[in-house]
């Protein structure tokens, strides 16, 4: 007698759609800088707070740019090459001003694609012209851990 294969009743697998937005994981308490701050002050705060960069805003909390450790490294290199003191340099002279932002309502996993395509470490989130938060690559990783094997919809 042959072996008969038995398959019990299969229940329908319902794919639960998970809609985790950027706003759910973005950092709202941000360290920010102003254009007139010293680049030396930026370097100290980046090290002290263990961050790789931060938004630059004006007195109305409007996003003007982003200053990063890469911008600081470039300034150090340029200062050494031209034999110039670093004490007088400001954030406004060294920040990136062409800053891409993303929408806080975007799915956080769609934002992950932006990180890959644009090769940025962080994206500011602006609402009504004001800086409201920032999402980093680490925030996306935290969101992925929350799913623990759920579907990626």
C-alpha positions as CSV (number, residue, x, y, z in Angstrom):
1,X,0.0,0.0,0.0
2,X,1.3,3.4,-1.0
3,X,1.7,6.4,1.3
4,X,-1.1,8.8,1.0
5,X,-0.3,12.5,1.5
6,X,-2.6,14.3,3.9
7,X,-3.1,18.0,3.9
8,X,-5.4,19.4,6.5
9,X,-7.7,22.3,6.1
10,X,-5.7,25.4,5.3
11,X,-6.8,28.7,6.7
12,X,-6.5,31.8,4.6
13,X,-3.4,33.8,5.4
14,X,-4.4,37.4,5.9
15,X,-1.6,39.8,5.2
16,X,-1.9,42.5,7.8
17,X,-0.9,45.8,6.3
18,X,1.4,47.8,8.5
19,X,1.4,51.5,7.9
20,X,4.2,52.9,9.9
21,X,4.7,56.5,9.0
22,X,7.9,58.7,9.2
23,X,6.1,60.8,11.8
24,X,5.7,57.7,14.0
25,X,9.5,57.4,14.2
26,X,11.0,60.8,13.6
27,X,12.9,62.6,16.3
28,X,11.0,65.7,17.4
29,X,13.4,66.9,20.0
30,X,16.2,68.1,17.8
31,X,19.5,69.7,18.3
32,X,19.6,72.6,15.9
33,X,22.1,75.3,14.9
34,X,21.8,78.8,13.6
35,X,23.8,80.2,10.6
36,X,25.8,82.6,12.9
37,X,27.1,79.9,15.3
38,X,30.7,79.0,15.3
39,X,31.8,75.8,13.5
40,X,33.9,75.0,16.5
41,X,30.7,75.0,18.6
42,X,29.1,72.6,16.1
43,X,32.0,70.2,16.3
44,X,31.8,70.2,20.1
45,X,28.0,69.6,20.1
46,X,28.2,66.8,17.5
47,X,30.8,65.0,19.6
48,X,29.0,65.6,22.9
49,X,25.6,64.5,21.7
50,X,27.0,61.6,19.5
51,X,25.2,62.8,16.4
52,X,26.5,63.1,12.8
53,X,24.7,66.3,11.9
54,X,21.8,68.6,12.6
55,X,19.4,71.0,10.9
56,X,20.2,74.7,10.7
57,X,17.2,77.0,11.4
58,X,16.4,80.7,11.7
59,X,14.6,82.4,14.6
60,X,11.2,81.3,13.2
61,X,12.3,77.6,13.1
62,X,12.4,77.6,9.3
63,X,14.9,75.2,7.8
64,X,17.8,76.9,6.2
65,X,20.2,74.0,5.7
66,X,22.0,71.0,7.4
67,X,25.4,70.9,8.9
68,X,27.1,67.5,9.2
69,X,30.4,66.0,10.4
70,X,31.3,65.8,6.7
71,X,30.9,69.6,6.4
72,X,33.1,70.0,9.5
73,X,35.8,67.7,8.0
74,X,35.8,69.6,4.8
75,X,36.2,72.9,6.7
76,X,39.1,71.4,8.7
77,X,40.8,70.2,5.5
78,X,40.3,73.6,3.7
79,X,41.6,75.5,6.8
80,X,44.7,73.4,6.9
81,X,45.3,73.7,3.2
82,X,44.9,77.4,3.1
83,X,46.6,77.8,6.6
84,X,43.5,79.7,8.0
85,X,42.3,79.8,11.6
86,X,39.1,77.9,12.2
87,X,37.8,80.1,15.0
88,X,36.0,82.6,12.8
89,X,34.2,80.1,10.7
90,X,30.4,80.0,11.0
91,X,27.7,77.4,10.3
92,X,26.3,79.5,7.5
93,X,29.6,79.4,5.6
94,X,29.8,75.6,5.8
95,X,26.3,74.1,5.8
96,X,24.6,72.4,2.9
97,X,21.8,74.6,1.8
98,X,20.2,72.4,-0.9
99,X,18.4,70.2,1.6
100,X,15.9,67.4,0.6
101,X,13.0,66.9,3.0
102,X,10.4,64.2,3.2
103,X,6.8,64.1,4.2
104,X,6.0,63.0,7.7
105,X,3.0,61.0,6.3
106,X,5.2,58.8,4.1
107,X,5.5,55.1,5.0
108,X,8.8,54.7,6.9
109,X,9.8,51.8,4.5
110,X,9.4,54.0,1.5
111,X,11.6,56.5,3.3
112,X,14.2,53.7,3.5
113,X,14.4,53.7,-0.3
114,X,15.1,57.4,-0.2
115,X,18.1,56.8,2.1
116,X,19.5,54.3,-0.4
117,X,18.8,56.4,-3.5
118,X,19.9,59.7,-2.1
119,X,22.7,58.5,0.1
120,X,21.8,60.8,3.0
121,X,22.0,59.9,6.7
122,X,19.0,62.0,7.7
123,X,16.0,63.8,6.3
124,X,14.4,66.8,7.9
125,X,10.6,66.9,8.1
126,X,8.9,70.3,7.5
127,X,5.3,71.2,8.0
128,X,3.8,74.6,7.1
129,X,7.3,75.9,6.6
130,X,8.6,75.0,10.0
131,X,11.0,72.2,11.0
132,X,9.0,69.6,13.0
133,X,11.4,66.6,13.1
134,X,14.1,64.6,11.5
135,X,14.2,60.9,10.5
136,X,17.5,59.0,10.4
137,X,18.6,55.7,9.1
138,X,18.6,54.4,12.7
139,X,14.9,55.4,13.1
140,X,14.1,53.2,10.0
141,X,16.0,50.3,11.6
142,X,14.0,50.7,14.8
143,X,10.7,50.6,12.8
144,X,11.8,47.4,11.1
145,X,12.5,45.8,14.4
146,X,9.0,46.6,15.6
147,X,7.5,44.5,12.8
148,X,9.3,41.3,14.0
149,X,8.5,39.3,10.9
150,X,5.2,40.9,9.8
151,X,4.6,41.6,6.2
152,X,6.3,44.6,4.5
153,X,3.2,46.3,3.1
